[in-house]
Amino acid sequence: MSAGKVEERDEAMVTLGPFGECPLPIFEHPQIVLGHGSGGKLSAELIEKVFVSRLRNSTLEKMDDQAVLEIGGVRLAFSTDSFVVTPIFFPGGDIGSLAVNGTVNDLAMGGAKPLYLAAAFILEEGLAAAELGRVVDSMAAAAQSAGVQLVTGDTKVVNRGKGDKVFITTTGIGLVDRGTQLSADRARPGDKILLSGYIGDHGITILSQRENLEFESALESDCAALNGLVGAMLDAAPVEGFRVMRDPTRGGVATVLNEIVGRSRVGMVLRESAIPVRDAVRGACEMLGLDPLYVANEGKLVAIVAPEIADAVLAAMRRHPLGAESQMIGEVVERPAGMVLMKTSVGGTRVVDVLFGEQLPRIC
């Protein structure tokens, strides 16, 4: 086949590579839009059709928040993430603490003990030096609290108007020394779904700062490093019973659970009454037409565990300061495979699907 020729396979359109050996799926969007960064269906399409299709390998195809690699007989977790939040300072955190904690959490979700970070900064001309210093001080404090060291990095400056104060990319490495095998394809029917606390705090806090919204009770981001909570959970039960851990950031809890059912080819049934949402978050979502299940979090985790260890793990979570409001919110079922259902508080059942585009852009 000649380069660029299109042919139909299994009712899907693909484009052959320059030598005909590598079918590439058609990416139908002529330009990138904000929704491609949402964590929803547009993000998944971008990742699969533009990136994975060209860079495919067995590790990347796991589509976890980190890669777990065995090097010289040692298992290491490796992860990278970029942070473009606006505003860069918000109640409960800032872009600096977010960058450290976000990468620490991605490593921890792979069962790793986070060790070292690298950070790359893109600075906009005109950024106040005092603001940059405040961001870096916050990163130092967050790294010390999480027990990691920032050991290398890079800095670039772009012209005024070509950035938005500061963007940060952090890369982390951690040691996986417990024999854990955590991945989105390991959920099994009968497994229990655990959630470490109130959802939606971070996303609604960012939105309220952008739009100058005021609520009766003060809201702040839940930005936190979860490696201590994960360690307490893994200490509470045999590691063989842990299937998946995810921190529900972009796209919220709903998106994470849909990713898991898709990878594991199972279904899930949630109980709406068990999902903790603060009154201020619920009220803001009702006023703005949002669903808390899709709102970002930066200090919460979802764990899928075997039924025989669920009670012990939940008790350990509740003993930890970052898991005091933990709940068992549902279970994994065999069918309908690939779907997340929720038993509502009024006795009905609804489908919890993945959003197509963006509810709240630039939240992490």
Short mmCIF file of the C-alpha atoms (twelve columns), coordinates in Angstrom:
data_MODEL
# 
_entry.id   MODEL 
# 
loop_
_atom_site.group_PDB 
_atom_site.id 
_atom_site.type_symbol 
_atom_site.label_atom_id 
_atom_site.label_alt_id 
_atom_site.label_comp_id 
_atom_site.label_asym_id 
_atom_site.label_seq_id 
_atom_site.Cartn_x 
_atom_site.Cartn_y 
_atom_site.Cartn_z 
_atom_site.pdbx_PDB_model_num 
ATOM 1   C CA . MET A 1   0.000   0.000   0.000  1 
ATOM 2   C CA . SER A 2   1.188   3.525   -0.674 1 
ATOM 3   C CA . ALA A 3   1.687   6.014   2.152  1 
ATOM 4   C CA . GLY A 4   -1.459  7.698   3.386  1 
ATOM 5   C CA . LYS A 5   -3.886  5.282   1.733  1 
ATOM 6   C CA . VAL A 6   -7.057  4.698   3.730  1 
ATOM 7   C CA . GLU A 7   -8.777  1.351   4.013  1 
ATOM 8   C CA . GLU A 8   -11.659 0.009   6.128  1 
ATOM 9   C CA . ARG A 9   -11.136 -2.686  8.730  1 
ATOM 10  C CA . ASP A 10  -13.823 -3.898  11.137 1 
ATOM 11  C CA . GLU A 11  -15.943 -0.871  10.283 1 
ATOM 12  C CA . ALA A 12  -13.204 1.505   11.517 1 
ATOM 13  C CA . MET A 13  -11.229 3.835   9.296  1 
ATOM 14  C CA . VAL A 14  -7.453  3.576   9.594  1 
ATOM 15  C CA . THR A 15  -4.549  5.253   7.823  1 
ATOM 16  C CA . LEU A 16  -1.565  3.155   6.840  1 
ATOM 17  C CA . GLY A 17  1.901   4.365   7.781  1 
ATOM 18  C CA . PRO A 18  4.475   5.367   5.152  1 
ATOM 19  C CA . PHE A 19  5.454   1.741   4.502  1 
ATOM 20  C CA . GLY A 20  2.008   0.212   4.907  1 
ATOM 21  C CA . GLU A 21  2.929   -1.845  7.971  1 
ATOM 22  C CA . CYS A 22  1.389   0.217   10.769 1 
ATOM 23  C CA . PRO A 23  -2.334  1.018   10.565 1 
ATOM 24  C CA . LEU A 24  -3.140  4.299   12.308 1 
ATOM 25  C CA . PRO A 25  -6.659  5.292   13.371 1 
ATOM 26  C CA . ILE A 26  -8.108  8.458   11.895 1 
ATOM 27  C CA . PHE A 27  -8.034  11.460  14.241 1 
ATOM 28  C CA . GLU A 28  -10.963 13.519  13.015 1 
ATOM 29  C CA . HIS A 29  -10.245 16.829  14.760 1 
ATOM 30  C CA . PRO A 30  -8.263  19.334  12.680 1 
ATOM 31  C CA . GLN A 31  -7.283  21.244  15.824 1 
ATOM 32  C CA . ILE A 32  -6.785  20.511  19.503 1 
ATOM 33  C CA . VAL A 33  -9.538  21.893  21.747 1 
ATOM 34  C CA . LEU A 34  -9.732  22.313  25.524 1 
ATOM 35  C CA . GLY A 35  -11.849 19.185  25.769 1 
ATOM 36  C CA . HIS A 36  -8.855  17.107  24.687 1 
ATOM 37  C CA . GLY A 37  -7.410  17.827  28.129 1 
ATOM 38  C CA . SER A 38  -10.539 16.873  30.056 1 
ATOM 39  C CA . GLY A 39  -9.738  13.274  30.898 1 
ATOM 40  C CA . GLY A 40  -12.982 12.270  29.149 1 
ATOM 41  C CA . LYS A 41  -13.822 10.777  25.761 1 
ATOM 42  C CA . LEU A 42  -11.971 13.454  23.794 1 
ATOM 43  C CA . SER A 43  -8.831  12.860  25.868 1 
ATOM 44  C CA . ALA A 44  -9.072  9.117   25.386 1 
ATOM 45  C CA . GLU A 45  -9.456  9.583   21.641 1 
ATOM 46  C CA . LEU A 46  -6.436  11.890  21.485 1 
ATOM 47  C CA . ILE A 47  -4.260  9.525   23.502 1 
ATOM 48  C CA . GLU A 48  -5.227  6.408   21.565 1 
ATOM 49  C CA . LYS A 49  -5.344  7.772   18.022 1 
ATOM 50  C CA . VAL A 50  -2.407  10.190  18.114 1 
ATOM 51  C CA . PHE A 51  -0.025  8.896   20.774 1 
ATOM 52  C CA . VAL A 52  -0.538  5.200   21.565 1 
ATOM 53  C CA . SER A 53  -1.068  4.266   17.919 1 
ATOM 54  C CA . ARG A 54  2.375   5.667   17.071 1 
ATOM 55  C CA . LEU A 55  4.302   4.799   20.238 1 
ATOM 56  C CA . ARG A 56  2.697   1.454   21.029 1 
ATOM 57  C CA . ASN A 57  4.464   -0.950  23.380 1 
ATOM 58  C CA . SER A 58  3.341   -3.405  26.064 1 
ATOM 59  C CA . THR A 59  4.055   -1.052  28.969 1 
ATOM 60  C CA . LEU A 60  2.353   1.983   27.432 1 
ATOM 61  C CA . GLU A 61  -0.704  -0.075  26.493 1 
ATOM 62  C CA . LYS A 62  -1.495  -0.690  30.170 1 
ATOM 63  C CA . MET A 63  -2.609  2.963   30.285 1 
ATOM 64  C CA . ASP A 64  -1.929  3.267   34.004 1 
ATOM 65  C CA . ASP A 65  -0.881  6.495   35.716 1 
ATOM 66  C CA . GLN A 66  2.664   5.162   35.953 1 
ATOM 67  C CA . ALA A 67  4.883   2.576   34.308 1 
ATOM 68  C CA . VAL A 68  6.209   -0.172  36.572 1 
ATOM 69  C CA . LEU A 69  9.530   -1.338  35.169 1 
ATOM 70  C CA . GLU A 70  11.898  -4.092  36.295 1 
ATOM 71  C CA . ILE A 71  15.518  -2.954  35.988 1 
ATOM 72  C CA . GLY A 72  18.338  -5.121  37.292 1 
ATOM 73  C CA . GLY A 73  15.939  -7.151  39.402 1 
ATOM 74  C CA . VAL A 74  14.433  -4.034  41.013 1 
ATOM 75  C CA . ARG A 75  10.872  -2.894  40.312 1 
ATOM 76  C CA . LEU A 76  10.584  0.854   39.782 1 
ATOM 77  C CA . ALA A 77  7.558   3.054   39.125 1 
ATOM 78  C CA . PHE A 78  8.063   5.931   36.686 1 
ATOM 79  C CA . SER A 79  5.595   8.736   35.986 1 
ATOM 80  C CA . THR A 80  5.394   12.233  34.528 1 
ATOM 81  C CA . ASP A 81  2.700   14.909  34.605 1 
ATOM 82  C CA . SER A 82  2.230   18.545  33.575 1 
ATOM 83  C CA . PHE A 83  0.377   21.188  35.585 1 
ATOM 84  C CA . VAL A 84  -1.305  24.205  33.987 1 
ATOM 85  C CA . VAL A 85  -3.828  25.198  36.658 1 
ATOM 86  C CA . THR A 86  -5.279  28.689  36.738 1 
ATOM 87  C CA . PRO A 87  -5.202  30.524  39.094 1 
ATOM 88  C CA . ILE A 88  -1.800  29.338  40.267 1 
ATOM 89  C CA . PHE A 89  -2.671  30.062  43.927 1 
ATOM 90  C CA . PHE A 90  -5.902  28.793  45.479 1 
ATOM 91  C CA . PRO A 91  -7.266  27.846  48.924 1 
ATOM 92  C CA . GLY A 92  -5.632  24.621  50.022 1 
ATOM 93  C CA . GLY A 93  -2.668  24.737  47.645 1 
ATOM 94  C CA . ASP A 94  -1.013  26.174  44.568 1 
ATOM 95  C CA . ILE A 95  0.582   24.968  41.363 1 
ATOM 96  C CA . GLY A 96  3.771   24.056  43.250 1 
ATOM 97  C CA . SER A 97  2.229   21.729  45.828 1 
ATOM 98  C CA . LEU A 98  -0.064  20.366  43.111 1 
ATOM 99  C CA . ALA A 99  2.906   19.455  40.907 1 
ATOM 100 C CA . VAL A 100 4.697   17.584  43.694 1 
ATOM 101 C CA . ASN A 101 1.670   15.846  45.166 1 
ATOM 102 C CA . GLY A 102 0.218   14.928  41.785 1 
ATOM 103 C CA . THR A 103 3.303   13.003  40.718 1 
ATOM 104 C CA . VAL A 104 3.794   11.461  44.168 1 
ATOM 105 C CA . ASN A 105 0.216   10.195  43.970 1 
ATOM 106 C CA . ASP A 106 0.655   8.718   40.495 1 
ATOM 107 C CA . LEU A 107 3.624   6.724   41.782 1 
ATOM 108 C CA . ALA A 108 1.761   5.649   44.920 1 
ATOM 109 C CA . MET A 109 -1.172  4.371   42.851 1 
ATOM 110 C CA . GLY A 110 1.253   1.815   41.422 1 
ATOM 111 C CA . GLY A 111 2.123   0.592   44.916 1 
ATOM 112 C CA . ALA A 112 5.437   2.442   44.897 1 
ATOM 113 C CA . LYS A 113 7.301   4.310   47.590 1 
ATOM 114 C CA . PRO A 114 8.027   7.655   45.838 1 
ATOM 115 C CA . LEU A 115 11.697  8.647   46.052 1 
ATOM 116 C CA . TYR A 116 12.842  11.299  43.595 1 
ATOM 117 C CA . LEU A 117 11.333  13.998  41.407 1 
ATOM 118 C CA . ALA A 118 12.479  16.145  38.496 1 
ATOM 119 C CA . ALA A 119 10.760  19.422  37.619 1 
ATOM 120 C CA . ALA A 120 10.683  21.456  34.413 1 
ATOM 121 C CA . PHE A 121 9.384   25.037  34.499 1 
ATOM 122 C CA . ILE A 122 8.015   27.088  31.607 1 
ATOM 123 C CA . LEU A 123 7.926   30.689  32.828 1 
ATOM 124 C CA . GLU A 124 6.168   33.581  31.117 1 
ATOM 125 C CA . GLU A 125 8.074   36.818  30.713 1 
ATOM 126 C CA . GLY A 126 6.731   39.256  33.322 1 
ATOM 127 C CA . LEU A 127 6.037   36.665  36.034 1 
ATOM 128 C CA . ALA A 128 6.742   38.277  39.412 1 
ATOM 129 C CA . ALA A 129 9.859   36.810  40.994 1 
ATOM 130 C CA . ALA A 130 8.096   36.822  44.354 1 
ATOM 131 C CA . GLU A 131 5.317   34.611  42.935 1 
ATOM 132 C CA . LEU A 132 7.837   32.172  41.496 1 
ATOM 133 C CA . GLY A 133 9.640   32.044  44.829 1 
ATOM 134 C CA . ARG A 134 6.361   31.315  46.572 1 
ATOM 135 C CA . VAL A 135 5.656   28.441  44.162 1 
ATOM 136 C CA . VAL A 136 9.100   26.916  44.685 1 
ATOM 137 C CA . ASP A 137 8.833   27.262  48.474 1 
ATOM 138 C CA . SER A 138 5.544   25.383  48.276 1 
ATOM 139 C CA . MET A 139 7.153   22.632  46.210 1 
ATOM 140 C CA . ALA A 140 9.944   22.291  48.776 1 
ATOM 141 C CA . ALA A 141 7.453   22.000  51.627 1 
ATOM 142 C CA . ALA A 142 5.320   19.461  49.745 1 
ATOM 143 C CA . ALA A 143 8.370   17.356  48.845 1 
ATOM 144 C CA . GLN A 144 9.555   17.326  52.460 1 
ATOM 145 C CA . SER A 145 6.102   16.347  53.689 1 
ATOM 146 C CA . ALA A 146 5.860   13.519  51.128 1 
ATOM 147 C CA . GLY A 147 9.379   12.268  51.876 1 
ATOM 148 C CA . VAL A 148 10.754  12.811  48.366 1 
ATOM 149 C CA . GLN A 149 13.643  14.837  46.976 1 
ATOM 150 C CA . LEU A 150 13.593  17.052  43.898 1 
ATOM 151 C CA . VAL A 151 16.960  16.229  42.367 1 
ATOM 152 C CA . THR A 152 17.047  17.710  38.852 1 
ATOM 153 C CA . GLY A 153 15.126  20.017  36.559 1 
ATOM 154 C CA . ASP A 154 15.001  22.552  33.755 1 
ATOM 155 C CA . THR A 155 13.783  26.121  33.201 1 
ATOM 156 C CA . LYS A 156 12.580  27.853  30.044 1 
ATOM 157 C CA . VAL A 157 11.142  31.355  29.531 1 
ATOM 158 C CA . VAL A 158 8.615   32.255  26.836 1 
ATOM 159 C CA . ASN A 159 7.538   35.681  25.572 1 
ATOM 160 C CA . ARG A 160 4.915   37.697  27.411 1 
ATOM 161 C CA . GLY A 161 1.465   36.515  26.327 1 
ATOM 162 C CA . LYS A 162 2.768   33.117  25.142 1 
ATOM 163 C CA . GLY A 163 2.216   31.351  28.462 1 
ATOM 164 C CA . ASP A 164 0.139   31.771  31.608 1 
ATOM 165 C CA . LYS A 165 2.585   32.746  34.366 1 
ATOM 166 C CA . VAL A 166 4.045   29.280  34.962 1 
ATOM 167 C CA . PHE A 167 3.582   25.709  33.733 1 
ATOM 168 C CA . ILE A 168 5.320   22.870  35.611 1 
ATOM 169 C CA . THR A 169 6.113   19.322  34.510 1 
ATOM 170 C CA . THR A 170 7.189   16.885  37.205 1 
ATOM 171 C CA . THR A 171 8.633   13.424  36.675 1 
ATOM 172 C CA . GLY A 172 8.972   10.924  39.485 1 
ATOM 173 C CA . ILE A 173 10.545  7.601   40.272 1 
ATOM 174 C CA . GLY A 174 9.677   5.251   43.115 1 
ATOM 175 C CA . LEU A 175 10.486  1.801   44.442 1 
ATOM 176 C CA . VAL A 176 7.903   -0.995  44.227 1 
ATOM 177 C CA . ASP A 177 9.084   -3.324  46.976 1 
ATOM 178 C CA . ARG A 178 5.907   -5.058  48.199 1 
ATOM 179 C CA . GLY A 179 5.092   -7.389  45.302 1 
ATOM 180 C CA . THR A 180 1.996   -5.416  44.373 1 
ATOM 181 C CA . GLN A 181 0.448   -5.927  40.930 1 
ATOM 182 C CA . LEU A 182 -1.843  -2.928  40.472 1 
ATOM 183 C CA . SER A 183 -3.337  -2.162  37.081 1 
ATOM 184 C CA . ALA A 184 -6.654  -1.113  35.561 1 
ATOM 185 C CA . ASP A 185 -7.103  -4.539  33.942 1 
ATOM 186 C CA . ARG A 186 -7.147  -6.492  37.237 1 
ATOM 187 C CA . ALA A 187 -10.649 -5.787  38.620 1 
ATOM 188 C CA . ARG A 188 -12.744 -8.940  39.093 1 
ATOM 189 C CA . PRO A 189 -16.460 -9.557  39.770 1 
ATOM 190 C CA . GLY A 190 -17.129 -9.447  43.503 1 
ATOM 191 C CA . ASP A 191 -14.364 -6.921  44.227 1 
ATOM 192 C CA . LYS A 192 -15.265 -3.934  46.388 1 
ATOM 193 C CA . ILE A 193 -14.828 -0.265  45.460 1 
ATOM 194 C CA . LEU A 194 -13.373 1.982   48.168 1 
ATOM 195 C CA . LEU A 195 -13.232 5.786   48.061 1 
ATOM 196 C CA . SER A 196 -11.055 7.742   50.481 1 
ATOM 197 C CA . GLY A 197 -13.382 10.692  51.170 1 
ATOM 198 C CA . TYR A 198 -15.335 13.702  49.919 1 
ATOM 199 C CA . ILE A 199 -15.243 14.284  46.177 1 
ATOM 200 C CA . GLY A 200 -15.185 17.436  44.078 1 
ATOM 201 C CA . ASP A 201 -13.449 19.769  46.544 1 
ATOM 202 C CA . HIS A 202 -10.547 20.679  44.276 1 
ATOM 203 C CA . GLY A 203 -12.471 21.338  41.088 1 
ATOM 204 C CA . ILE A 204 -15.149 23.461  42.750 1 
ATOM 205 C CA . THR A 205 -12.509 25.416  44.686 1 
ATOM 206 C CA . ILE A 206 -10.703 26.277  41.445 1 
ATOM 207 C CA . LEU A 207 -13.971 27.242  39.771 1 
ATOM 208 C CA . SER A 208 -15.009 29.450  42.680 1 
ATOM 209 C CA . GLN A 209 -11.684 31.301  42.542 1 
ATOM 210 C CA . ARG A 210 -11.952 31.896  38.806 1 
ATOM 211 C CA . GLU A 211 -15.524 33.090  38.867 1 
ATOM 212 C CA . ASN A 212 -15.472 34.852  42.283 1 
ATOM 213 C CA . LEU A 213 -18.204 32.591  43.614 1 
ATOM 214 C CA . GLU A 214 -18.950 32.645  47.326 1 
ATOM 215 C CA . PHE A 215 -20.511 29.843  49.330 1 
ATOM 216 C CA . GLU A 216 -21.909 29.724  52.849 1 
ATOM 217 C CA . SER A 217 -19.089 27.437  53.982 1 
ATOM 218 C CA . ALA A 218 -15.480 27.895  52.908 1 
ATOM 219 C CA . LEU A 219 -14.119 25.440  50.350 1 
ATOM 220 C CA . GLU A 220 -10.520 24.493  49.762 1 
ATOM 221 C CA . SER A 221 -8.663  22.050  47.559 1 
ATOM 222 C CA . ASP A 222 -7.965  18.571  48.903 1 
ATOM 223 C CA . CYS A 223 -4.431  18.697  47.406 1 
ATOM 224 C CA . ALA A 224 -2.323  16.178  49.355 1 
ATOM 225 C CA . ALA A 225 0.257   13.425  48.947 1 
ATOM 226 C CA . LEU A 226 -1.386  10.013  49.303 1 
ATOM 227 C CA . ASN A 227 1.680   7.790   49.679 1 
ATOM 228 C CA . GLY A 228 1.238   7.583   53.461 1 
ATOM 229 C CA . LEU A 229 -2.394  6.514   53.091 1 
ATOM 230 C CA . VAL A 230 -1.456  3.920   50.473 1 
ATOM 231 C CA . GLY A 231 1.262   2.549   52.764 1 
ATOM 232 C CA . ALA A 232 -1.255  2.160   55.594 1 
ATOM 233 C CA . MET A 233 -3.632  0.334   53.278 1 
ATOM 234 C CA . LEU A 234 -0.973  -2.054  52.012 1 
ATOM 235 C CA . ASP A 235 0.097   -2.780  55.603 1 
ATOM 236 C CA . ALA A 236 -3.457  -3.824  56.475 1 
ATOM 237 C CA . ALA A 237 -3.913  -6.825  54.182 1 
ATOM 238 C CA . PRO A 238 -2.069  -9.209  51.836 1 
ATOM 239 C CA . VAL A 239 -0.976  -7.367  48.698 1 
ATOM 240 C CA . GLU A 240 -2.486  -10.076 46.489 1 
ATOM 241 C CA . GLY A 241 -5.931  -8.697  47.330 1 
ATOM 242 C CA . PHE A 242 -5.257  -5.245  45.898 1 
ATOM 243 C CA . ARG A 243 -6.388  -4.944  42.266 1 
ATOM 244 C CA . VAL A 244 -6.362  -1.265  41.222 1 
ATOM 245 C CA . MET A 245 -5.650  2.116   42.761 1 
ATOM 246 C CA . ARG A 246 -6.323  5.419   41.036 1 
ATOM 247 C CA . ASP A 247 -6.444  9.057   42.088 1 
ATOM 248 C CA . PRO A 248 -9.504  10.573  40.389 1 
ATOM 249 C CA . THR A 249 -8.109  13.870  39.109 1 
ATOM 250 C CA . ARG A 250 -9.248  15.092  35.657 1 
ATOM 251 C CA . GLY A 251 -12.666 13.681  34.911 1 
ATOM 252 C CA . GLY A 252 -13.279 12.723  38.540 1 
ATOM 253 C CA . VAL A 253 -14.419 9.432   40.018 1 
ATOM 254 C CA . ALA A 254 -16.768 8.612   37.141 1 
ATOM 255 C CA . THR A 255 -14.040 8.759   34.507 1 
ATOM 256 C CA . VAL A 256 -11.607 6.647   36.522 1 
ATOM 257 C CA . LEU A 257 -14.187 3.927   37.140 1 
ATOM 258 C CA . ASN A 258 -15.136 3.850   33.466 1 
ATOM 259 C CA . GLU A 259 -11.484 3.436   32.526 1 
ATOM 260 C CA . ILE A 260 -11.233 0.473   34.881 1 
ATOM 261 C CA . VAL A 261 -14.363 -1.317  33.618 1 
ATOM 262 C CA . GLY A 262 -13.150 -0.818  30.067 1 
ATOM 263 C CA . ARG A 263 -9.735  -2.288  30.744 1 
ATOM 264 C CA . SER A 264 -10.966 -5.129  32.980 1 
ATOM 265 C CA . ARG A 265 -14.058 -5.972  30.892 1 
ATOM 266 C CA . VAL A 266 -16.312 -5.950  33.933 1 
ATOM 267 C CA . GLY A 267 -19.164 -3.790  35.210 1 
ATOM 268 C CA . MET A 268 -19.670 -1.793  38.387 1 
ATOM 269 C CA . VAL A 269 -22.644 -0.896  40.543 1 
ATOM 270 C CA . LEU A 270 -22.327 2.160   42.805 1 
ATOM 271 C CA . ARG A 271 -24.533 3.351   45.667 1 
ATOM 272 C CA . GLU A 272 -25.183 7.076   45.416 1 
ATOM 273 C CA . SER A 273 -25.951 7.323   49.140 1 
ATOM 274 C CA . ALA A 274 -22.455 6.042   49.984 1 
ATOM 275 C CA . ILE A 275 -20.542 8.632   47.946 1 
ATOM 276 C CA . PRO A 276 -19.497 11.521  50.222 1 
ATOM 277 C CA . VAL A 277 -20.068 15.019  48.792 1 
ATOM 278 C CA . ARG A 278 -19.887 18.208  50.873 1 
ATOM 279 C CA . ASP A 279 -23.021 20.307  50.960 1 
ATOM 280 C CA . ALA A 280 -21.149 23.284  49.459 1 
ATOM 281 C CA . VAL A 281 -19.886 21.168  46.559 1 
ATOM 282 C CA . ARG A 282 -23.289 19.625  45.983 1 
ATOM 283 C CA . GLY A 283 -24.944 23.026  46.055 1 
ATOM 284 C CA . ALA A 284 -22.421 24.544  43.650 1 
ATOM 285 C CA . CYS A 285 -22.840 21.626  41.256 1 
ATOM 286 C CA . GLU A 286 -26.619 21.906  41.323 1 
ATOM 287 C CA . MET A 287 -26.412 25.660  40.690 1 
ATOM 288 C CA . LEU A 288 -23.947 25.281  37.805 1 
ATOM 289 C CA . GLY A 289 -25.358 22.111  36.236 1 
ATOM 290 C CA . LEU A 290 -22.337 19.955  37.141 1 
ATOM 291 C CA . ASP A 291 -22.099 16.427  38.515 1 
ATOM 292 C CA . PRO A 292 -19.698 15.919  41.473 1 
ATOM 293 C CA . LEU A 293 -18.741 12.500  40.084 1 
ATOM 294 C CA . TYR A 294 -16.969 14.238  37.193 1 
ATOM 295 C CA . VAL A 295 -15.296 17.015  39.213 1 
ATOM 296 C CA . ALA A 296 -11.535 16.775  39.813 1 
ATOM 297 C CA . ASN A 297 -9.906  15.750  43.081 1 
ATOM 298 C CA . GLU A 298 -6.250  16.079  44.081 1 
ATOM 299 C CA . GLY A 299 -6.118  14.232  47.398 1 
ATOM 300 C CA . LYS A 300 -8.450  11.272  47.023 1 
ATOM 301 C CA . LEU A 301 -8.053  7.711   45.799 1 
ATOM 302 C CA . VAL A 302 -10.246 4.919   44.519 1 
ATOM 303 C CA . ALA A 303 -9.194  1.363   45.362 1 
ATOM 304 C CA . ILE A 304 -10.570 -1.876  43.949 1 
ATOM 305 C CA . VAL A 305 -9.849  -4.720  46.372 1 
ATOM 306 C CA . ALA A 306 -10.811 -8.355  46.817 1 
ATOM 307 C CA . PRO A 307 -13.916 -8.819  48.998 1 
ATOM 308 C CA . GLU A 308 -12.058 -10.759 51.692 1 
ATOM 309 C CA . ILE A 309 -9.759  -7.820  52.499 1 
ATOM 310 C CA . ALA A 310 -12.203 -4.947  51.942 1 
ATOM 311 C CA . ASP A 311 -13.218 -4.441  55.575 1 
ATOM 312 C CA . ALA A 312 -9.635  -4.495  56.855 1 
ATOM 313 C CA . VAL A 313 -8.466  -2.026  54.197 1 
ATOM 314 C CA . LEU A 314 -11.419 0.298   54.803 1 
ATOM 315 C CA . ALA A 315 -10.706 0.308   58.540 1 
ATOM 316 C CA . ALA A 316 -7.053  1.170   57.879 1 
ATOM 317 C CA . MET A 317 -8.093  4.002   55.575 1 
ATOM 318 C CA . ARG A 318 -10.394 5.469   58.211 1 
ATOM 319 C CA . ARG A 319 -7.585  5.453   60.776 1 
ATOM 320 C CA . HIS A 320 -5.431  7.627   58.520 1 
ATOM 321 C CA . PRO A 321 -5.973  11.432  58.508 1 
ATOM 322 C CA . LEU A 322 -6.414  11.486  54.722 1 
ATOM 323 C CA . GLY A 323 -8.936  8.656   54.763 1 
ATOM 324 C CA . ALA A 324 -11.116 9.440   57.777 1 
ATOM 325 C CA . GLU A 325 -14.256 9.768   55.605 1 
ATOM 326 C CA . SER A 326 -13.553 6.682   53.476 1 
ATOM 327 C CA . GLN A 327 -16.518 4.695   52.201 1 
ATOM 328 C CA . MET A 328 -17.248 1.454   50.376 1 
ATOM 329 C CA . ILE A 329 -19.211 2.872   47.451 1 
ATOM 330 C CA . GLY A 330 -20.002 -0.196  45.358 1 
ATOM 331 C CA . GLU A 331 -18.800 -3.420  43.867 1 
ATOM 332 C CA . VAL A 332 -17.526 -4.929  40.658 1 
ATOM 333 C CA . VAL A 333 -19.995 -7.127  38.747 1 
ATOM 334 C CA . GLU A 334 -19.683 -9.381  35.733 1 
ATOM 335 C CA . ARG A 335 -22.400 -7.701  33.666 1 
ATOM 336 C CA . PRO A 336 -23.108 -5.380  32.021 1 
ATOM 337 C CA . ALA A 337 -19.438 -5.404  31.097 1 
ATOM 338 C CA . GLY A 338 -17.930 -2.025  30.328 1 
ATOM 339 C CA . MET A 339 -20.635 -0.077  32.159 1 
ATOM 340 C CA . VAL A 340 -20.814 1.755   35.482 1 
ATOM 341 C CA . LEU A 341 -24.309 1.853   36.985 1 
ATOM 342 C CA . MET A 342 -25.463 3.755   40.053 1 
ATOM 343 C CA . LYS A 343 -28.326 2.980   42.393 1 
ATOM 344 C CA . THR A 344 -29.721 6.438   43.079 1 
ATOM 345 C CA . SER A 345 -30.982 7.759   46.397 1 
ATOM 346 C CA . VAL A 346 -34.565 7.713   45.071 1 
ATOM 347 C CA . GLY A 347 -34.448 4.041   44.162 1 
ATOM 348 C CA . GLY A 348 -33.647 4.219   40.464 1 
ATOM 349 C CA . THR A 349 -30.623 3.189   38.434 1 
ATOM 350 C CA . ARG A 350 -28.661 5.381   36.045 1 
ATOM 351 C CA . VAL A 351 -25.684 4.922   33.789 1 
ATOM 352 C CA . VAL A 352 -22.521 6.759   34.832 1 
ATOM 353 C CA . ASP A 353 -20.865 7.346   31.476 1 
ATOM 354 C CA . VAL A 354 -17.727 9.234   30.447 1 
ATOM 355 C CA . LEU A 355 -18.176 12.876  29.510 1 
ATOM 356 C CA . PHE A 356 -17.408 13.761  25.913 1 
ATOM 357 C CA . GLY A 357 -15.677 17.067  26.589 1 
ATOM 358 C CA . GLU A 358 -14.736 19.388  29.409 1 
ATOM 359 C CA . GLN A 359 -16.646 20.423  32.518 1 
ATOM 360 C CA . LEU A 360 -13.841 22.486  34.070 1 
ATOM 361 C CA . PRO A 361 -10.717 23.200  31.984 1 
ATOM 362 C CA . ARG A 362 -7.284  23.929  33.440 1 
ATOM 363 C CA . ILE A 363 -7.920  22.478  36.908 1 
ATOM 364 C CA . CYS A 364 -4.576  20.665  37.294 1 
# 
